[in-house]
Amino acid sequence: MRSLPFLMGRYLVPGRVRAGVSCSLLITITVAAAGLELVPWGGATSTRRPDGEVIVTFRSAPPGSAPAGSVPQPADSRVRRVRKALVELFPERPEPAPGHVDAGRPVGQSLYVAIQVAAVCAGTIVLLLRIARVPAWDTLYAEDQGVYLFDALAHPWHLLVPYGGYEEFVPRLIGQVISYLPLPDVAAPFALAGAGIAALCALFIYHAMDGWIGSPRLRVLVGAALILLPLAPIEIADSTVGTPWYVLTALFFGLLWRPKSWVGMTAAALVAFVAGSSEILVLIYAPLVLLRVIALPRWREQAVTIGWLAGLLVQVPVVLESYAQHTQRVAGLARPYRAVGFYFHNVALRAFGWRVSQRLVEIAGLGGATAIVCAILVVGFGLALVTGNRQVRVFIAVALIMGFVQTVFAAFLSPYVIHQLYRYDFEGGSRYSTMPIMAMTAAAVVAVDAYLRRQAMAAGGEKIPLVRQSPQVIAVVTVLACVLALGWLSDYRYVTEHSTWGYWLPRAERMLASCERSTSGDITTWTWNRGRITIPCSHLRR
């Protein structure tokens, strides 16, 4: 077993330990999952039990003193060891062997680009069809209507405005551009923008997983999981207001990606900027950003970091402005145990699908259904951790930790979502489940891909057709397909609160008719969470 200097005592200044808790946790989990032995310095002692377990006791060494009985090591050597351990979080896509075709790009460049364009178009269409009753392209959902469109009509190009205590730059920008279209025709572009951005995020995730998943077909499954996310129709599908949640999910995978082309680096930077400038929860990725900077110090590896920082440069001033206006997001905090309960009831319970979880609740009650699903998840991921290789353990650990932290942090800051009772067509805070469930799905696919590669290597080849695989391999692939299909098929299209917003065309015609009768040259209408707003009739186009 290899050893790694444990740097917590050197990097966490006494009295400031809390600021490094998240980063420390991820470093510790990464090192443990990688199978490395933590060897501390600075007044540390260790003993080994007969069963091989190492017990380490750490205490801070006096300033300027060297650890007794240790051999001094150069600082750069220690840094290299830390980076070598942390680089497990950021694997590179393996290069094809000489004379072998790149499995990730088995066709020519032009055809490869055409296939990706077709995939984005297909994903957009599949998403647009997921809203039942009122078609997505005939309605304007929630803030798309009451904030992004009406604010753009009333105050053109006022994009840096706090809403809910933070900036939503890209949804406001999309709303501003669409506001120049004829008013009766704006519903379709809003839905198309929401579905199109989600499809682009799915393609991005497909590429971002190339260092973790060797099989292109299995990477397609991870990308498709975003398009077919079971809970998406409830709040985020086919709407501009839902786009930050898709992009925030893509950012998680982007932070673990090491793109080799300028196109990939640009895409990673763009995803990070869009997420940072449109959703304040991007701050929870700060530990991953820090670990990336430590592990990959070269500038060309930090395109996603630069995009993340650029997004925060847009976000932070608007957040500060919301505090100056006393419209900040944080007005009250949830109790920690309730925020943790939100994760289990609104994320873990829904991992296999919305309708499946509803049926389980009917049979076993909320607590019983949650316990059943959590038990299945523990067994599944526990088996993957025990039987998987180092890379599998690292990804599962990071995916589950970040999903848990994001959900609990969001619920802690927005306690109202905890108290919203779920109905057959709505669950409060379902948007918060997007990234955690996607991370679980990706972790399962990573484990299966590693198992398939391990079996192929044992059989003496890099790739074996599925029909020639052993019964165990076929069983593993079948279980994965059935688990994913369970939610994808049953939850592809169902009635949600999305349809209660009705058709947009009658609403637009009433607004235009009001302008014809207006003597002041403007009309007053409702706006989301702010009462009324006045819109100049000159800004409404027929």
N, C-alpha and C positions, 0 to 999 in steps of 0.2 A: 504493500500500500504506500502510495506517495504521500509526502507531507507538504503542508502549506503554512507559512507564517500567518498567525492570526492577528489581523491589524486593528481590531476594534480598540484596544487600549491605546494605540498610537493615534488613531484618527478621530476618536470621540473625546473631545475635551471635557474634563470633569465639570459638572454643572450644566453641560449642554447635551446631555445624553439623549434627551427626548428628540432633538432635531435629527438624530441619526438612527432612530429606531427602525423605520421602514427600510432604509438602506442596509442596516446591520442585519435585519431579518432576512432580506433577500440574499445578501452575501453568505450568511450562514447556511440557508437552505440550499443555495447553489452549490456550495462546497460539499455539503453533506450528500446531496443527491449525486454529485459527481464521483462520490466514493473516495474523497480525499480525507486524510487525517489532519485534524487541526493541531498544530504544534505551536503553543504560545511562547512569547518571550516576555521579559520584563517581570521577573519574580513569579514564574509559574512553576507548578509542580504537577506531575502526572503519574498515575499508577495504572497498571494493566491487570484486569481481572483474569482469572483462569479461562473464562470463556472468550477472551480476546477483546472485551470492551475496554476502551481507554477512558479513564476519568481524569479530566483536566481541571485544575483549580488555578484561577488567574487572579493576580493582584497587581496593582500599579506599582511600577518601580520608581524609586526616588529619582527626581530630575537629575540627569547627568550621570547616572550610575548605569553600569552594564549588568546584565543578568549573570548571576553566579553560575559558574560551571558551563557557560555557553561559549561557542566560538563566534566571534564577531563576524557578521556578514555584511557585504556592501549593500547600501540602500538600493542601488539599481537592481541587484539580484533579488531582493525582497519584492520590489515592485513588479519585476518580471514574473515572479511566482504568483502574485495576486492576479495579474492580467491573464496568466495561463489558466488559472482556475475560472475566472469570470468569463473568459472567451467561450466557455461552454454554453453561455446564454446566447451567443451570436454565431452560430455555425455558418460556414460558407457552403454554397452549392458545390458538390464535388464535380471536378472536371471529368468528362468522358475519357475512357481509356483510349490510347492511340488506335486508330482504325475502327472505333466504335461510334455509332451515331448518337448524338446528344438526345437522351430520352425526353428531355424537356422541350426539345425543338426538333422533332423528327422530319419536318418538312422545310421547304425554302422560306426565306425571309418574307417575301410578299404574301405567300399563302398563310404563313403564320400570323401576320398582322390581320389579314382578312378574316381568319378564324376567330381572332379575339374581338374584332369589331362585331362579327355576327353573334358571338357569345354575349356581348353587352346588349345588343339589340334584343336578343331572345330573353335575356334576364329581365330587361325592362318590360317587355310584353307580359312575361309570366307574373311579374309583380303587379302590373296594372290590373290584371284579372283577378286578384286576390280579394278585392273589396266586393262584398255581396250587396244586393238590392240596388242602391244608387251607384252607378259606375264611378270609379275614381276620377275620371276625366270630366264628369258633370257636376262635381261638388267642390266646394272650398272648405277645407277642414280647419277648425279651431283658429290658431294664430295665423295661418295662411291668409285667412280672410280678415280677422279682427285686429291684426297687428301689422303684418308685413305689407299687405296690399293697402289698407286704409292709411297707414302712416306714410307710405310712399306717395299716395295721392294727396294727402294733406300737407306733407312736408318733404318735397322731393329732395333726394340725396342727403338726407339727414340719417346717415348710416350708423354713426357712433353714438347710439342712444341706449341707455340701460333699459332692459326689460327683464323683470324678475331678478334684478340685482346684478346682471352681467350682460355682456355684449353677445349678440347673435349675428355676426357680420355677414356670413354667406347667405343665410335665409333672407336677411334684409336686402342684400344686393340682388338676389334673384327676384324678390318682390318688386324692387325698384325698376328693374329691366322689364318685367312683365307688365307693370302699370302703364307702359306706353302703348300697349295693345288695346283694341276695342274692349270695353268693359264686359260685354257678354261673352267674350272669347277667352278670358283669363284663366278659367278653371283647368282646362286641359294642359296648358304650359306648367302650371303649378304641380299637377300630378306627374307630368312627364319629367320635370326636373327632379322630383323626389325619387321616382323609380329609376331614372337614369343614373343619378349619383349613387344609389344603392348598388346598381349593377356594376358600376365602375369600381366601387369598393370591393365587391366580390372578386373581380378580376385582379385587383391589387393584392388581395389576400392569397389568391392562387399563386402569384409570383413570390409573395413574401414568405411562403412556406417552403420554398425550394431547398433551403438548408436543413429543414426538419423532416420533410417527406420526400423520399426519392421517387415514388411512383406518381407520374402526372395524373393518372386516373384518380388516385386518392386525393390529390390536391384539388381536383375538380369537385370532389365531394365537399371539401371544406368551403370552397367558394360558393357552391350551390346551397350550403347550409345557411348562408346569409340571405339568399334570395327566398328560401323556403322556411325561414325562421318561424316557428309555430305561433309566437305571440305578436308578430309584426303587425297584422291587421288591426290590432286593438288600438295602437297609438301612432306608430311610426311609418307604416307603409304608405307609399304614394302621396306623400306630403312634404313640403319644404321644411316644416317644423320638425319633422322626423329625421332629416338628413344629418344633423350633428351626431346622432346616436350611431348611425351607420359609419360615419367617418371616425368617430371616437373608437369604435371597435376595430376598424382598419388600422388605426394608429398603434394599437397594442401589438399587432403583428408586424407593423412597420418598424417598431423599435427593436424587434428581434431579428430584423432582416439586414443582410449585407449585400446590397445591390452592386453589381459590377459595371453596369453601363450608366451613362449620363442620363438616359431616359428613366432608369429605375431610381437613381438618386433624386432626380427632379420630381418624380411621382411621390417619393417618400417625403420630400420636403413640403410638397403641396398638400398632401394629406395632413401632415403635422400642423401646417399653418391654418388650414381650414378648421381642424379640430380645436386648436388653441384659440382662434379668434371667434369661435361660435359656441363654445361650451366650457364653462369654468371648471368642470370636473377633470379637465385635462391635467390639472395640477397633481392628481394622484399618480401620474406617470413619472413624477420627478425622480423617484428612486431608480427606475429603469433608465432614465436619461443619464443620471449620474454614473450608474454602473457601466453604461455604454461608453461614456467619456473615459472612464478609468481603463476599461478593457481594450478599447480601440482608439488610441490617441491620435491617429492620423486624421487630417482634416477631411479627406475624401470619404471617411466612414461616418461623418457627422452631418450629412445633409438633413437627416430627419431631426437632429438636434437643433440645427439652425432654424428649420421651419417651426419647430415647437417654440423656440424662444421668440421668433418673429410674431407668432400668434399671440403669445403672452404680452408682447409690446402693444398690441391692439387691445387686448382684453383687460389688462390691469388698470389703465386709466379710466375705463368705463366703470369698472367695479368701484374704484375710489369715488367716482362721480355719484354713483348710486348711494354711497354712504353720506356724501355731502347733501344729497337731496332727501335723505332719510327714506329711501326706497330700497334699501339693501335686501339681499336674499335672506340672510340669517337673522330672523326675528325671534326664533326660539329653537331649541335643540331637543331632539328626541332622547329618551333614556337609552343608554347603550344596549341593554338587553332587548329592548323592543326593536332597535335597528338590526341586531343580530337575528332576531326572530323574523324580521322582514326578509332577510336573505333566504332563510330556510323555507318560508311559506310562499314567497314570490319568485324565487329563482330555482332553488333545488327541487321543489315540488313540481315546477313547470318544465323540468329538464327534458322530459319525454313527450311533452305536448300539452296544449291547453285543454283539449277535450278529454284526453286520457287522465289528466290530473283532476278534472271536474268529476269524472266517473269514479275515480278513486275516493274523492272526498265524499261522494254520495254513499259509498259503501262503508268506508272506514272512518269518516269524519276528518276534519282538517288535520288534527294531530296525528291520527293513525296513518292517513295518506302520506303525510310528510315523512313519518318514520319509515314507511315502506320504501319510498323512493330514495331516501337518504341511505338506507341499508343497501340497496342495489348499487348506488353510486360508490359507497365505501368498498363493497366487495369488488366491483369492477376496477376502480382506480387502484385499490390495494393490490390486486393481482398484477396489474400493469407495473406498479412500482417494484414489486418483488421479482417479477420475471423479466422486466424490461432492462435495457442497457442504460448506461449513464445518461445518454441524451434524452431518453424517454423520461427518466426520473426528473431531470432538470426541467423539462418542459411542463410536465404535469404539476410539479411544485409551483413554478412561476404562474402558470395559468390559473390554478385554483386559488393561490394567494391573491393575485391581482383582481380576480373576479370577486372574491369575498370582500376585499378592501374597498373596491369601487362601490359595491352595492351598500355596504354598511355605512360608508362615508356619506353617500348620497342620501340615504334614509335618515341618517343622523342630522343632516343639515335641513332636510325637508320632512319634518315629522308628519305633515298632513297626509302624505301618501300611505303612511302606516295605518291611519284611521279610516281610509276610504274602503268601504265594503265592496268586495268584488261581486259582479253580477255575471250572468251568462254572456253578456256582450261587452264587459269592461272590467279591467283590473287596474286600480290606481298604481302608478309607478311601474307599469309593465315595461316601459322604455329602459328602466335600469337593469333589466334582465338580458338585454341584447348582448353585451360584451361577455358577461359570465357564462351564458349558455353557449355562445360561440367558442369561448375558450375551452369549455368542457368537450364540445364536439371535436375541436381540433386536437385536444389531448388524446381522445380515444383513437382518432385516425393516426396520429403519430405513433401510438403504441402498436396498432395493427401493422402499419408500414414497417416498423422495426422488426416485428415478428416475422413478416413475410421475407424481409431481406435476410434475416438470420437463418430461416429455413432454406432459402435459396442457396446461401453460401454453404450450408451444411451438405446440400445436395451437389455441390461442385459447380454451381453456376450463379451468375449475377441475377438472372431473371428466368423464371419458369412459368409457362402458361398455366392458368388457373386449373384447366382440365387435367393437368398432369400433377397437380399438387396432392399432398397427403390429405386424408380425411380431416385431420386436425386443422390444417390451414383452411380448407374449404368451410369448416364449421366456424372458424373465427371470422372469416369474411362474411358468411351468411348472418351471423349474429349482429355484426356491425350494420349491414344493410337493413336488417329487420328493425333494429332499434331506431335508426335514422328515418326509415320509411314510416314508422309508427306515427310520428308527429308530422312529418312532411305531407302525408296523404290525408290524414284525418283533419289537419288544420290548414289545408291549402286555401280554402275559401269558406268563410263563415260570417255570420252577421255580427257586427260590432257597433259601437257608438259612432263610428265613422259615418255610417249611413244616416244617422239622425240629423245631420246638417242639411239634408235635402238637396234639391237641385239649385244650382247657382243662377241659371238663366232668369227665372222669375225675379229673383232678388236684384239682379243687375237691371232688369227692365224697370222695376219700381224706382231704383235710384235715378235712372235717366228721366223717368217721368216726373219725379220730384224736382229735378233741375229745370224742367220745362215750366213748372209752375212757380219756381222760386223767384222772388222779386229782389233778393239780396245778391244773387249770383253764386250762392253756395248752399249746401245742404248739411244737415247735422244727422249723424247716424251713430250707432253703438260702436264701441271698440272694446276689445277683450280686456277685462279687469280694470278698465279706466273710465267706464261710464260712457261718455259721448265724445265725438270728435267732429270737427267741422271740415268739410272738403269743398274746395272751390269747384264749381261746375266746369270751369275751363280746363280742369285736369281730367275730366271724364271724357273718354273717347268712345264714339259710337261704332 
